[in-house]
């Protein structure tokens, strides 16, 4: 009797343990399902945000119009009997960064602006000015004969560019002119899937289209240089007077942006077969924005008032009157080239 009772009790105990195990497993599964359900609900709430408009591509604040201006600080001086033919600053030295095609508009705008403002300073100082002329060889013989001296500035700029090591792939609004192709909806959707975070974190806010994904990286530019002012005898082009100003070295930062192409790879997805799966973006050679020209323009803008103010201090009526006598001696000797 005792043995039978013990056996039955043992059977009931084993059954109870098994029931408890099943209950614990059921509770664990229920807890996981509840957690997943809550996370999905939260995730769905986040991804339901309304799309926002993507930012437009950066544009140059200069708008390709690189013009500078300076108002002379000196008061109108008494008339000085010297006629100065002003030549736009020359920047085509070897190894001059301004010679590069990227900076050609900046260089031309700076040169033309400076020629005009040099004229203004000379007149304010009491001298007679003619020009500005685009180059020395564009001054006619009669204009050279009528000038006492020529003012021939030269500017030399060097820029060392260091490109960033890391590319970013931000989304911008596609240009309205259609100059940049919009990525296919498939690529955009697959990219969005790749960018999704864990269900326990926030999802990225979707952007309204049409949009483009670009390749963007930073750069640093270290710029320095000098400018010289030369007074020459007009007919012989012999140098009479020279002043040189060293410019500060400055480091500027910016970005450059390129168009991209969507890339795909083949992936075997079982019963679905081989599928084309989005595999990221490839940077192309098509540049959409380059901030280096703006950086150069900003550097020159900072230095422009320094340069022009310094030129004002260089001008001395007595010194230039002595140059007039020296120029006359050169002409009397007939030592000039036409």
Phi and psi in degrees as GROMACS dihedral restraints (atoms count N, CA, C in turn):
[ dihedral_restraints ]
;  ai    aj    ak    al  type     phi  dphi    fc
    3     4     5     6     1   -64.9    20    10
    4     5     6     7     1   -41.2    20    10
    6     7     8     9     1   -63.0    20    10
    7     8     9    10     1   -43.2    20    10
    9    10    11    12     1   -63.0    20    10
   10    11    12    13     1   -44.0    20    10
   12    13    14    15     1   -61.6    20    10
   13    14    15    16     1   -41.4    20    10
   15    16    17    18     1   -63.9    20    10
   16    17    18    19     1   -40.3    20    10
   18    19    20    21     1   -65.8    20    10
   19    20    21    22     1   -44.4    20    10
   21    22    23    24     1   -64.3    20    10
   22    23    24    25     1   -42.2    20    10
   24    25    26    27     1   -60.5    20    10
   25    26    27    28     1   -39.4    20    10
   27    28    29    30     1   -65.9    20    10
   28    29    30    31     1   -37.8    20    10
   30    31    32    33     1   -64.9    20    10
   31    32    33    34     1   -43.8    20    10
   33    34    35    36     1   -62.1    20    10
   34    35    36    37     1   -39.6    20    10
   36    37    38    39     1   -63.7    20    10
   37    38    39    40     1   -42.4    20    10
   39    40    41    42     1   -64.7    20    10
   40    41    42    43     1   -40.2    20    10
   42    43    44    45     1   -64.3    20    10
   43    44    45    46     1   -41.4    20    10
   45    46    47    48     1   -62.8    20    10
   46    47    48    49     1   -42.3    20    10
   48    49    50    51     1   -61.4    20    10
   49    50    51    52     1   -42.2    20    10
   51    52    53    54     1   -63.8    20    10
   52    53    54    55     1   -40.5    20    10
   54    55    56    57     1   -63.6    20    10
   55    56    57    58     1   -41.8    20    10
   57    58    59    60     1   -62.4    20    10
   58    59    60    61     1   -39.5    20    10
   60    61    62    63     1   -62.2    20    10
   61    62    63    64     1   -46.1    20    10
   63    64    65    66     1   -60.6    20    10
   64    65    66    67     1   -39.7    20    10
   66    67    68    69     1   -65.2    20    10
   67    68    69    70     1   -43.9    20    10
   69    70    71    72     1   -63.2    20    10
   70    71    72    73     1   -42.1    20    10
   72    73    74    75     1   -62.6    20    10
   73    74    75    76     1   -42.3    20    10
   75    76    77    78     1   -62.2    20    10
   76    77    78    79     1   -41.4    20    10
   78    79    80    81     1   -65.4    20    10
   79    80    81    82     1   -39.6    20    10
   81    82    83    84     1   -62.8    20    10
   82    83    84    85     1   -46.2    20    10
   84    85    86    87     1   -61.6    20    10
   85    86    87    88     1   -42.2    20    10
   87    88    89    90     1   -63.3    20    10
   88    89    90    91     1   -40.0    20    10
   90    91    92    93     1   -65.4    20    10
   91    92    93    94     1   -42.8    20    10
   93    94    95    96     1   -63.7    20    10
   94    95    96    97     1   -44.9    20    10
   96    97    98    99     1   -62.0    20    10
   97    98    99   100     1   -38.9    20    10
   99   100   101   102     1   -65.5    20    10
  100   101   102   103     1   -39.9    20    10
  102   103   104   105     1   -65.5    20    10
  103   104   105   106     1   -44.8    20    10
  105   106   107   108     1   -62.4    20    10
  106   107   108   109     1   -44.9    20    10
  108   109   110   111     1   -59.6    20    10
  109   110   111   112     1   -43.6    20    10
  111   112   113   114     1   -65.5    20    10
  112   113   114   115     1   -40.2    20    10
  114   115   116   117     1   -66.2    20    10
  115   116   117   118     1   -42.4    20    10
  117   118   119   120     1   -63.6    20    10
  118   119   120   121     1   -40.8    20    10
  120   121   122   123     1   -62.0    20    10
  121   122   123   124     1   -43.3    20    10
  123   124   125   126     1   -64.9    20    10
  124   125   126   127     1   -44.6    20    10
  126   127   128   129     1   -62.2    20    10
  127   128   129   130     1   -43.0    20    10
  129   130   131   132     1   -62.8    20    10
  130   131   132   133     1   -34.6    20    10
  132   133   134   135     1   -65.0    20    10
  133   134   135   136     1   -41.2    20    10
  135   136   137   138     1   -67.3    20    10
  136   137   138   139     1   -46.1    20    10
  138   139   140   141     1   -72.4    20    10
  139   140   141   142     1    -8.8    20    10
  141   142   143   144     1   -82.6    20    10
  142   143   144   145     1     3.2    20    10
  144   145   146   147     1   -62.6    20    10
  145   146   147   148     1   146.3    20    10
  147   148   149   150     1   -69.2    20    10
  148   149   150   151     1   140.4    20    10
  150   151   152   153     1   -60.2    20    10
  151   152   153   154     1   146.6    20    10
  153   154   155   156     1  -113.0    20    10
  154   155   156   157     1   153.0    20    10
  156   157   158   159     1   -69.9    20    10
  157   158   159   160     1   132.7    20    10
  159   160   161   162     1   -72.1    20    10
  160   161   162   163     1   150.9    20    10
  162   163   164   165     1   -67.8    20    10
  163   164   165   166     1   147.9    20    10
  165   166   167   168     1   -72.1    20    10
  166   167   168   169     1   159.8    20    10
  168   169   170   171     1   -60.0    20    10
  169   170   171   172     1   145.9    20    10
  171   172   173   174     1   -60.1    20    10
  172   173   174   175     1   148.1    20    10
  174   175   176   177     1  -131.0    20    10
  175   176   177   178     1   160.3    20    10
  177   178   179   180     1   -74.1    20    10
  178   179   180   181     1   128.7    20    10
  180   181   182   183     1   -67.5    20    10
  181   182   183   184     1   -16.2    20    10
  183   184   185   186     1   -81.8    20    10
  184   185   186   187     1   -23.4    20    10
  186   187   188   189     1    59.9    20    10
  187   188   189   190     1    33.1    20    10
  189   190   191   192     1    62.7    20    10
  190   191   192   193     1    14.7    20    10
  192   193   194   195     1  -115.9    20    10
  193   194   195   196     1    89.3    20    10
  195   196   197   198     1   -92.9    20    10
  196   197   198   199     1    87.6    20    10
  198   199   200   201     1  -121.2    20    10
  199   200   201   202     1   143.2    20    10
  201   202   203   204     1  -127.2    20    10
  202   203   204   205     1   157.0    20    10
  204   205   206   207     1  -145.4    20    10
  205   206   207   208     1   145.0    20    10
  207   208   209   210     1  -145.3    20    10
  208   209   210   211     1   133.3    20    10
  210   211   212   213     1  -103.4    20    10
  211   212   213   214     1   123.0    20    10
  213   214   215   216     1   -56.1    20    10
  214   215   216   217     1   142.4    20    10
  216   217   218   219     1   -88.0    20    10
  217   218   219   220     1   -22.5    20    10
  219   220   221   222     1   -75.2    20    10
  220   221   222   223     1   153.0    20    10
  222   223   224   225     1   -79.2    20    10
  223   224   225   226     1   158.4    20    10
  225   226   227   228     1   -57.9    20    10
  226   227   228   229     1   121.8    20    10
  228   229   230   231     1   -90.7    20    10
  229   230   231   232     1   169.4    20    10
  231   232   233   234     1   -71.7    20    10
  232   233   234   235     1   156.0    20    10
  234   235   236   237     1   -63.7    20    10
  235   236   237   238     1   134.6    20    10
  237   238   239   240     1  -117.1    20    10
  238   239   240   241     1   128.0    20    10
  240   241   242   243     1   -75.8    20    10
  241   242   243   244     1    60.7    20    10
  243   244   245   246     1  -136.2    20    10
  244   245   246   247     1   129.9    20    10
  246   247   248   249     1  -106.7    20    10
  247   248   249   250     1   119.0    20    10
  249   250   251   252     1  -111.7    20    10
  250   251   252   253     1   121.8    20    10
  252   253   254   255     1   -87.7    20    10
  253   254   255   256     1   117.8    20    10
  255   256   257   258     1   -93.8    20    10
  256   257   258   259     1   132.0    20    10
  258   259   260   261     1  -112.0    20    10
  259   260   261   262     1   138.1    20    10
  261   262   263   264     1   -57.1    20    10
  262   263   264   265     1   145.0    20    10
  264   265   266   267     1   -54.4    20    10
  265   266   267   268     1   138.2    20    10
  267   268   269   270     1   -93.8    20    10
  268   269   270   271     1   134.2    20    10
  270   271   272   273     1  -134.6    20    10
  271   272   273   274     1    17.4    20    10
  273   274   275   276     1   -99.9    20    10
  274   275   276   277     1    35.7    20    10
  276   277   278   279     1   -69.2    20    10
  277   278   279   280     1   156.6    20    10
  279   280   281   282     1   -62.3    20    10
  280   281   282   283     1   142.9    20    10
  282   283   284   285     1    67.4    20    10
  283   284   285   286     1    11.4    20    10
  285   286   287   288     1   -80.5    20    10
  286   287   288   289     1   122.0    20    10
  288   289   290   291     1   -59.1    20    10
  289   290   291   292     1   -31.2    20    10
  291   292   293   294     1   -65.4    20    10
  292   293   294   295     1   -13.1    20    10
  294   295   296   297     1   -74.1    20    10
  295   296   297   298     1   -22.0    20    10
  297   298   299   300     1   -65.1    20    10
  298   299   300   301     1   146.1    20    10
  300   301   302   303     1   -57.3    20    10
  301   302   303   304     1   -36.6    20    10
  303   304   305   306     1   -57.1    20    10
  304   305   306   307     1   -33.9    20    10
  306   307   308   309     1  -106.3    20    10
  307   308   309   310     1    10.8    20    10
  309   310   311   312     1   -61.3    20    10
  310   311   312   313     1   -41.9    20    10
  312   313   314   315     1   -69.1    20    10
  313   314   315   316     1   -36.6    20    10
  315   316   317   318     1   -63.1    20    10
  316   317   318   319     1   -46.6    20    10
  318   319   320   321     1   -62.8    20    10
  319   320   321   322     1   -44.3    20    10
  321   322   323   324     1   -65.6    20    10
  322   323   324   325     1   -41.9    20    10
  324   325   326   327     1   -65.0    20    10
  325   326   327   328     1   -41.8    20    10
  327   328   329   330     1   -65.0    20    10
  328   329   330   331     1   -45.1    20    10
  330   331   332   333     1   -62.3    20    10
  331   332   333   334     1   -47.3    20    10
  333   334   335   336     1   -64.5    20    10
  334   335   336   337     1   -42.2    20    10
  336   337   338   339     1   -63.2    20    10
  337   338   339   340     1   -40.9    20    10
  339   340   341   342     1   -68.1    20    10
  340   341   342   343     1   -38.4    20    10
  342   343   344   345     1   -59.0    20    10
  343   344   345   346     1   -42.6    20    10
  345   346   347   348     1   -65.5    20    10
  346   347   348   349     1   -44.4    20    10
  348   349   350   351     1   -74.3    20    10
  349   350   351   352     1   -29.0    20    10
  351   352   353   354     1   -63.0    20    10
  352   353   354   355     1   -41.1    20    10
  354   355   356   357     1   -55.6    20    10
  355   356   357   358     1   -47.6    20    10
  357   358   359   360     1   -61.1    20    10
  358   359   360   361     1   -41.5    20    10
  360   361   362   363     1   -66.3    20    10
  361   362   363   364     1   -44.1    20    10
  363   364   365   366     1   -61.1    20    10
  364   365   366   367     1   -44.3    20    10
  366   367   368   369     1   -64.5    20    10
  367   368   369   370     1   -41.5    20    10
  369   370   371   372     1   -64.0    20    10
  370   371   372   373     1   -29.9    20    10
  372   373   374   375     1   -80.6    20    10
  373   374   375   376     1    -5.8    20    10
  375   376   377   378     1   100.3    20    10
  376   377   378   379     1     1.2    20    10
  378   379   380   381     1   -86.1    20    10
  379   380   381   382     1   161.9    20    10
  381   382   383   384     1   -94.5    20    10
  382   383   384   385     1   132.9    20    10
  384   385   386   387     1  -124.3    20    10
  385   386   387   388     1   144.2    20    10
  387   388   389   390     1  -127.3    20    10
  388   389   390   391     1   154.7    20    10
  390   391   392   393     1   100.9    20    10
  391   392   393   394     1  -156.3    20    10
  393   394   395   396     1   -76.5    20    10
  394   395   396   397     1   146.2    20    10
  396   397   398   399     1   -98.9    20    10
  397   398   399   400     1   142.9    20    10
  399   400   401   402     1   -61.7    20    10
  400   401   402   403     1   -30.4    20    10
  402   403   404   405     1  -158.9    20    10
  403   404   405   406     1   163.8    20    10
  405   406   407   408     1   -59.9    20    10
  406   407   408   409     1   -42.8    20    10
  408   409   410   411     1   -75.7    20    10
  409   410   411   412     1     0.2    20    10
  411   412   413   414     1  -100.1    20    10
  412   413   414   415     1     5.1    20    10
  414   415   416   417     1   -87.8    20    10
  415   416   417   418     1   124.4    20    10
  417   418   419   420     1   -69.3    20    10
  418   419   420   421     1   162.8    20    10
  420   421   422   423     1   -60.1    20    10
  421   422   423   424     1   -43.8    20    10
  423   424   425   426     1   -65.4    20    10
  424   425   426   427     1   -35.7    20    10
  426   427   428   429     1   -69.0    20    10
  427   428   429   430     1   -36.6    20    10
  429   430   431   432     1   -65.3    20    10
  430   431   432   433     1   -42.1    20    10
  432   433   434   435     1   -63.4    20    10
  433   434   435   436     1   -34.8    20    10
  435   436   437   438     1   -80.1    20    10
  436   437   438   439     1   -11.3    20    10
  438   439   440   441     1   -95.2    20    10
  439   440   441   442     1   144.1    20    10
  441   442   443   444     1   -76.2    20    10
  442   443   444   445     1   -49.1    20    10
  444   445   446   447     1  -144.0    20    10
  445   446   447   448     1   164.4    20    10
  447   448   449   450     1  -110.6    20    10
  448   449   450   451     1   140.3    20    10
  450   451   452   453     1   -99.4    20    10
  451   452   453   454     1   117.0    20    10
  453   454   455   456     1  -125.1    20    10
  454   455   456   457     1    90.4    20    10
  456   457   458   459     1   -78.8    20    10
  457   458   459   460     1   150.6    20    10
  459   460   461   462     1  -134.2    20    10
  460   461   462   463     1   136.9    20    10
  462   463   464   465     1  -124.8    20    10
  463   464   465   466     1   137.5    20    10
  465   466   467   468     1  -131.3    20    10
  466   467   468   469     1   123.1    20    10
  468   469   470   471     1  -128.3    20    10
  469   470   471   472     1   136.5    20    10
  471   472   473   474     1  -122.5    20    10
  472   473   474   475     1   143.0    20    10
  474   475   476   477     1  -135.4    20    10
  475   476   477   478     1   125.1    20    10
  477   478   479   480     1  -104.4    20    10
  478   479   480   481     1   121.8    20    10
  480   481   482   483     1  -106.9    20    10
  481   482   483   484     1   129.4    20    10
  483   484   485   486     1  -117.6    20    10
  484   485   486   487     1   117.7    20    10
  486   487   488   489     1   -87.1    20    10
  487   488   489   490     1   145.7    20    10
  489   490   491   492     1   -67.1    20    10
  490   491   492   493     1   153.8    20    10
  492   493   494   495     1   -84.4    20    10
  493   494   495   496     1   -16.9    20    10
  495   496   497   498     1  -112.8    20    10
  496   497   498   499     1   131.4    20    10
  498   499   500   501     1   -93.2    20    10
  499   500   501   502     1   142.5    20    10
  501   502   503   504     1  -112.9    20    10
  502   503   504   505     1   155.8    20    10
  504   505   506   507     1  -126.7    20    10
  505   506   507   508     1    67.8    20    10
  507   508   509   510     1   -77.1    20    10
  508   509   510   511     1   165.2    20    10
  510   511   512   513     1  -105.2    20    10
  511   512   513   514     1   130.3    20    10
  513   514   515   516     1  -123.9    20    10
  514   515   516   517     1   161.4    20    10
  516   517   518   519     1   -67.7    20    10
  517   518   519   520     1   137.6    20    10
  519   520   521   522     1   -68.9    20    10
  520   521   522   523     1   139.1    20    10
  522   523   524   525     1   -57.2    20    10
  523   524   525   526     1   139.9    20    10
  525   526   527   528     1   -69.6    20    10
  526   527   528   529     1   -17.7    20    10
  528   529   530   531     1   -83.2    20    10
  529   530   531   532     1    -0.1    20    10
  531   532   533   534     1    73.4    20    10
  532   533   534   535     1    15.3    20    10
  534   535   536   537     1   -70.3    20    10
  535   536   537   538     1   -19.3    20    10
  537   538   539   540     1  -123.0    20    10
  538   539   540   541     1   121.0    20    10
  540   541   542   543     1   -61.3    20    10
  541   542   543   544     1   141.8    20    10
  543   544   545   546     1   -86.2    20    10
  544   545   546   547     1   136.1    20    10
  546   547   548   549     1   -61.4    20    10
  547   548   549   550     1   148.4    20    10
  549   550   551   552     1   -63.1    20    10
  550   551   552   553     1   155.9    20    10
  552   553   554   555     1   -61.5    20    10
  553   554   555   556     1   -34.5    20    10
  555   556   557   558     1   -62.8    20    10
  556   557   558   559     1   -47.0    20    10
  558   559   560   561     1   -63.4    20    10
  559   560   561   562     1   -42.1    20    10
  561   562   563   564     1   -63.5    20    10
  562   563   564   565     1   -42.5    20    10
  564   565   566   567     1   -66.5    20    10
  565   566   567   568     1   -42.8    20    10
  567   568   569   570     1   -68.0    20    10
  568   569   570   571     1   -36.6    20    10
  570   571   572   573     1   -63.2    20    10
  571   572   573   574     1   -41.2    20    10
  573   574   575   576     1   -61.5    20    10
  574   575   576   577     1   -38.7    20    10
  576   577   578   579     1   -64.5    20    10
  577   578   579   580     1   -39.9    20    10
  579   580   581   582     1   -67.1    20    10
  580   581   582   583     1   -29.6    20    10
  582   583   584   585     1   -85.5    20    10
  583   584   585   586     1    -9.6    20    10
  585   586   587   588     1   -63.0    20    10
  586   587   588   589     1   141.9    20    10
  588   589   590   591     1   -92.1    20    10
  589   590   591   592     1  -177.5    20    10
  591   592   593   594     1   -57.7    20    10
  592   593   594   595     1   154.8    20    10
  594   595   596   597     1   -63.1    20    10
  595   596   597   598     1   -15.9    20    10
  597   598   599   600     1   -92.2    20    10
  598   599   600   601     1     0.4    20    10
  600   601   602   603     1  -123.7    20    10
  601   602   603   604     1   173.4    20    10
  603   604   605   606     1   -76.0    20    10
  604   605   606   607     1   143.0    20    10
  606   607   608   609     1   -88.5    20    10
  607   608   609   610     1   155.2    20    10
  609   610   611   612     1   -64.9    20    10
  610   611   612   613     1   147.1    20    10
  612   613   614   615     1   -74.2    20    10
  613   614   615   616     1   126.3    20    10
  615   616   617   618     1   -68.3    20    10
  616   617   618   619     1   148.8    20    10
  618   619   620   621     1  -106.6    20    10
  619   620   621   622     1   145.9    20    10
  621   622   623   624     1   -75.4    20    10
  622   623   624   625     1   146.7    20    10
  624   625   626   627     1  -103.4    20    10
  625   626   627   628     1  -177.0    20    10
  627   628   629   630     1   -76.8    20    10
  628   629   630   631     1   140.6    20    10
  630   631   632   633     1  -126.6    20    10
  631   632   633   634     1   167.6    20    10
  633   634   635   636     1  -132.2    20    10
  634   635   636   637     1   145.6    20    10
  636   637   638   639     1  -100.0    20    10
  637   638   639   640     1   129.3    20    10
  639   640   641   642     1  -120.4    20    10
  640   641   642   643     1   166.3    20    10
  642   643   644   645     1  -104.5    20    10
  643   644   645   646     1   125.9    20    10
  645   646   647   648     1  -132.2    20    10
  646   647   648   649     1   136.6    20    10
  648   649   650   651     1  -144.1    20    10
  649   650   651   652     1   157.8    20    10
  651   652   653   654     1   -86.0    20    10
  652   653   654   655     1   162.1    20    10
  654   655   656   657     1  -143.8    20    10
  655   656   657   658     1   159.0    20    10
  657   658   659   660     1  -123.9    20    10
  658   659   660   661     1   135.6    20    10
  660   661   662   663     1  -120.1    20    10
  661   662   663   664     1   125.3    20    10
  663   664   665   666     1  -104.2    20    10
  664   665   666   667     1   113.9    20    10
  666   667   668   669     1  -117.2    20    10
  667   668   669   670     1   137.6    20    10
  669   670   671   672     1  -151.0    20    10
  670   671   672   673     1   175.9    20    10
  672   673   674   675     1   166.7    20    10
  673   674   675   676     1  -167.6    20    10
  675   676   677   678     1  -152.4    20    10
  676   677   678   679     1   164.4    20    10
  678   679   680   681     1  -138.7    20    10
  679   680   681   682     1   139.5    20    10
  681   682   683   684     1  -122.8    20    10
  682   683   684   685     1   149.2    20    10
  684   685   686   687     1  -116.9    20    10
  685   686   687   688     1   120.5    20    10
  687   688   689   690     1  -115.5    20    10
  688   689   690   691     1   136.1    20    10
  690   691   692   693     1  -104.6    20    10
  691   692   693   694     1   127.9    20    10
  693   694   695   696     1  -126.8    20    10
  694   695   696   697     1   154.0    20    10
  696   697   698   699     1   -71.5    20    10
  697   698   699   700     1   126.5    20    10
  699   700   701   702     1   -60.4    20    10
  700   701   702   703     1   -42.5    20    10
  702   703   704   705     1   -78.5    20    10
  703   704   705   706     1   -40.1    20    10
  705   706   707   708     1   -92.7    20    10
  706   707   708   709     1   -18.0    20    10
  708   709   710   711     1    64.4    20    10
  709   710   711   712     1    19.9    20    10
  711   712   713   714     1   -73.1    20    10
  712   713   714   715     1   136.2    20    10
  714   715   716   717     1   -72.9    20    10
  715   716   717   718     1   134.1    20    10
  717   718   719   720     1  -114.3    20    10
  718   719   720   721     1   -27.6    20    10
  720   721   722   723     1  -160.1    20    10
  721   722   723   724     1   136.6    20    10
  723   724   725   726     1  -145.5    20    10
  724   725   726   727     1   135.8    20    10
  726   727   728   729     1  -129.4    20    10
  727   728   729   730     1   138.2    20    10
  729   730   731   732     1  -126.8    20    10
  730   731   732   733     1   136.7    20    10
  732   733   734   735     1  -122.4    20    10
  733   734   735   736     1   120.9    20    10
  735   736   737   738     1   -82.7    20    10
  736   737   738   739     1   134.3    20    10
  738   739   740   741     1   -94.6    20    10
  739   740   741   742     1   150.5    20    10
  741   742   743   744     1   -65.9    20    10
  742   743   744   745     1   151.8    20    10
  744   745   746   747     1   -89.2    20    10
  745   746   747   748     1   129.2    20    10
  747   748   749   750     1  -133.8    20    10
  748   749   750   751     1   142.8    20    10
  750   751   752   753     1  -107.1    20    10
  751   752   753   754     1   124.9    20    10
  753   754   755   756     1  -120.1    20    10
  754   755   756   757     1   155.6    20    10
  756   757   758   759     1  -123.4    20    10
  757   758   759   760     1   157.6    20    10
  759   760   761   762     1  -172.4    20    10
  760   761   762   763     1  -168.7    20    10
  762   763   764   765     1  -132.4    20    10
  763   764   765   766     1   155.9    20    10
  765   766   767   768     1  -126.3    20    10
  766   767   768   769     1   144.4    20    10
  768   769   770   771     1  -129.4    20    10
  769   770   771   772     1   136.0    20    10
  771   772   773   774     1  -125.0    20    10
  772   773   774   775     1   153.4    20    10
  774   775   776   777     1   -71.5    20    10
  775   776   777   778     1   158.9    20    10
  777   778   779   780     1  -126.6    20    10
  778   779   780   781     1   165.6    20    10
  780   781   782   783     1  -125.8    20    10
  781   782   783   784     1   135.9    20    10
  783   784   785   786     1   -68.7    20    10
  784   785   786   787     1   138.3    20    10
  786   787   788   789     1  -114.5    20    10
  787   788   789   790     1   146.5    20    10
  789   790   791   792     1  -130.9    20    10
  790   791   792   793     1   153.2    20    10
  792   793   794   795     1  -131.9    20    10
  793   794   795   796     1   154.0    20    10
  795   796   797   798     1   -88.3    20    10
  796   797   798   799     1   128.8    20    10
  798   799   800   801     1  -130.6    20    10
  799   800   801   802     1   130.7    20    10
  801   802   803   804     1   -79.9    20    10
  802   803   804   805     1   115.3    20    10
  804   805   806   807     1  -109.8    20    10
  805   806   807   808     1    43.0    20    10
  807   808   809   810     1    66.1    20    10
  808   809   810   811     1  -123.8    20    10
  810   811   812   813     1   -65.7    20    10
  811   812   813   814     1   -19.3    20    10
  813   814   815   816     1   -79.7    20    10
  814   815   816   817     1   -11.7    20    10
  816   817   818   819     1    80.9    20    10
  817   818   819   820     1  -164.5    20    10
  819   820   821   822     1   -79.8    20    10
  820   821   822   823     1   124.9    20    10
  822   823   824   825     1  -118.9    20    10
  823   824   825   826     1   149.6    20    10
  825   826   827   828     1   -83.8    20    10
  826   827   828   829     1   115.1    20    10
  828   829   830   831     1  -111.9    20    10
  829   830   831   832     1   133.8    20    10
  831   832   833   834     1   -59.0    20    10
  832   833   834   835     1   131.0    20    10
  834   835   836   837     1  -125.6    20    10
  835   836   837   838     1    23.3    20    10
  837   838   839   840     1   105.3    20    10
  838   839   840   841     1  -168.4    20    10
  840   841   842   843     1  -120.7    20    10
  841   842   843   844     1   146.6    20    10
  843   844   845   846     1  -108.9    20    10
  844   845   846   847     1   132.7    20    10
  846   847   848   849     1   -74.0    20    10
  847   848   849   850     1   131.3    20    10
  849   850   851   852     1  -100.7    20    10
  850   851   852   853     1   179.6    20    10
  852   853   854   855     1   -86.5    20    10
  853   854   855   856     1    -4.2    20    10
  855   856   857   858     1   -80.0    20    10
  856   857   858   859     1   109.6    20    10
  858   859   860   861     1   -87.0    20    10
  859   860   861   862     1   130.4    20    10
  861   862   863   864     1   -99.9    20    10
  862   863   864   865     1   -25.2    20    10
  864   865   866   867     1  -160.1    20    10
  865   866   867   868     1   138.5    20    10
  867   868   869   870     1  -135.9    20    10
  868   869   870   871     1   111.8    20    10
  870   871   872   873     1   -81.4    20    10
  871   872   873   874     1     1.4    20    10
  873   874   875   876     1   -70.1    20    10
  874   875   876   877     1   -36.9    20    10
  876   877   878   879     1   -64.0    20    10
  877   878   879   880     1   -39.7    20    10
  879   880   881   882     1   -65.7    20    10
  880   881   882   883     1   -38.7    20    10
  882   883   884   885     1   -61.6    20    10
  883   884   885   886     1   -42.4    20    10
  885   886   887   888     1   -64.6    20    10
  886   887   888   889     1   -42.6    20    10
  888   889   890   891     1   -62.9    20    10
  889   890   891   892     1   -39.0    20    10
  891   892   893   894     1   -66.0    20    10
  892   893   894   895     1   -38.7    20    10
  894   895   896   897     1   -62.2    20    10
  895   896   897   898     1   -46.7    20    10
  897   898   899   900     1   -66.5    20    10
  898   899   900   901     1   -35.0    20    10
  900   901   902   903     1   -63.1    20    10
  901   902   903   904     1   -41.2    20    10
  903   904   905   906     1   -64.1    20    10
  904   905   906   907     1   -38.7    20    10
  906   907   908   909     1   -85.2    20    10
  907   908   909   910     1   -17.4    20    10
  909   910   911   912     1   -56.5    20    10
  910   911   912   913     1   -52.3    20    10
  912   913   914   915     1   -63.8    20    10
  913   914   915   916     1   -30.3    20    10
  915   916   917   918     1   -66.0    20    10
  916   917   918   919     1   -45.1    20    10
  918   919   920   921     1   -63.0    20    10
  919   920   921   922     1   -48.6    20    10
  921   922   923   924     1   -69.7    20    10
  922   923   924   925     1   -37.5    20    10
  924   925   926   927     1   -65.0    20    10
  925   926   927   928     1   -39.3    20    10
  927   928   929   930     1   -65.3    20    10
  928   929   930   931     1   -38.8    20    10
  930   931   932   933     1   -61.3    20    10
  931   932   933   934     1   -38.1    20    10
  933   934   935   936     1   -57.6    20    10
  934   935   936   937     1   -41.3    20    10
  936   937   938   939     1   -72.9    20    10
  937   938   939   940     1   -24.7    20    10
  939   940   941   942     1   -70.2    20    10
  940   941   942   943     1   -29.2    20    10
  942   943   944   945     1   -76.4    20    10
  943   944   945   946     1   120.8    20    10
  945   946   947   948     1  -132.8    20    10
  946   947   948   949     1   123.5    20    10
  948   949   950   951     1   -58.6    20    10
  949   950   951   952     1   -44.5    20    10
  951   952   953   954     1   -63.6    20    10
  952   953   954   955     1   -40.7    20    10
  954   955   956   957     1   -65.2    20    10
  955   956   957   958     1   -42.2    20    10
  957   958   959   960     1   -71.2    20    10
  958   959   960   961     1   -28.2    20    10
  960   961   962   963     1   -66.2    20    10
  961   962   963   964     1   -34.4    20    10
  963   964   965   966     1   -68.6    20    10
  964   965   966   967     1   -32.7    20    10
  966   967   968   969     1   -67.0    20    10
  967   968   969   970     1   -31.8    20    10
  969   970   971   972     1   -60.8    20    10
  970   971   972   973     1   -42.4    20    10
  972   973   974   975     1   -67.2    20    10
  973   974   975   976     1   -39.3    20    10
  975   976   977   978     1   -65.9    20    10
  976   977   978   979     1   -40.7    20    10
  978   979   980   981     1   -64.1    20    10
  979   980   981   982     1   -37.2    20    10
  981   982   983   984     1   -64.4    20    10
  982   983   984   985     1   -39.8    20    10
  984   985   986   987     1   -61.2    20    10
  985   986   987   988     1   -40.8    20    10
  987   988   989   990     1   -64.1    20    10
  988   989   990   991     1   -42.4    20    10
  990   991   992   993     1   -66.6    20    10
  991   992   993   994     1   -40.1    20    10
  993   994   995   996     1   -63.7    20    10
  994   995   996   997     1   -32.7    20    10
  996   997   998   999     1   -74.6    20    10
  997   998   999  1000     1   -16.4    20    10
  999  1000  1001  1002     1    70.2    20    10
 1000  1001  1002  1003     1    22.2    20    10
 1002  1003  1004  1005     1   -92.4    20    10
 1003  1004  1005  1006     1    73.9    20    10
 1005  1006  1007  1008     1  -148.6    20    10
 1006  1007  1008  1009     1   161.7    20    10
 1008  1009  1010  1011     1  -113.6    20    10
 1009  1010  1011  1012     1   136.1    20    10
